[in-house]
């Protein structure tokens, strides 16, 4: 059966949590920037293609 104990991420060997957080923040920033670019393109398409 699976063990249901709480996982201790802070004490795990080889776990680079600050690097994980940095990568996640970069990913979120990239998604926001991509979404903004897509929205601008759609607005420009609506303006110029109608």
Secondary structure as a PSIPRED ss2 file (coil, helix, strand):
# PSIPRED VFORMAT (PSIPRED V4.0)

   1 X C   1.000  0.000  0.000
   2 X C   1.000  0.000  0.000
   3 X C   1.000  0.000  0.000
   4 X C   1.000  0.000  0.000
   5 X C   1.000  0.000  0.000
   6 X C   1.000  0.000  0.000
   7 X C   1.000  0.000  0.000
   8 X C   1.000  0.000  0.000
   9 X C   1.000  0.000  0.000
  10 X C   1.000  0.000  0.000
  11 X C   1.000  0.000  0.000
  12 X C   1.000  0.000  0.000
  13 X C   1.000  0.000  0.000
  14 X C   1.000  0.000  0.000
  15 X C   1.000  0.000  0.000
  16 X C   1.000  0.000  0.000
  17 X H   0.000  1.000  0.000
  18 X H   0.000  1.000  0.000
  19 X H   0.000  1.000  0.000
  20 X H   0.000  1.000  0.000
  21 X H   0.000  1.000  0.000
  22 X H   0.000  1.000  0.000
  23 X H   0.000  1.000  0.000
  24 X H   0.000  1.000  0.000
  25 X H   0.000  1.000  0.000
  26 X H   0.000  1.000  0.000
  27 X H   0.000  1.000  0.000
  28 X H   0.000  1.000  0.000
  29 X H   0.000  1.000  0.000
  30 X H   0.000  1.000  0.000
  31 X H   0.000  1.000  0.000
  32 X H   0.000  1.000  0.000
  33 X H   0.000  1.000  0.000
  34 X H   0.000  1.000  0.000
  35 X H   0.000  1.000  0.000
  36 X H   0.000  1.000  0.000
  37 X H   0.000  1.000  0.000
  38 X H   0.000  1.000  0.000
  39 X H   0.000  1.000  0.000
  40 X H   0.000  1.000  0.000
  41 X H   0.000  1.000  0.000
  42 X H   0.000  1.000  0.000
  43 X H   0.000  1.000  0.000
  44 X H   0.000  1.000  0.000
  45 X H   0.000  1.000  0.000
  46 X H   0.000  1.000  0.000
  47 X H   0.000  1.000  0.000
  48 X H   0.000  1.000  0.000
  49 X C   1.000  0.000  0.000
  50 X C   1.000  0.000  0.000
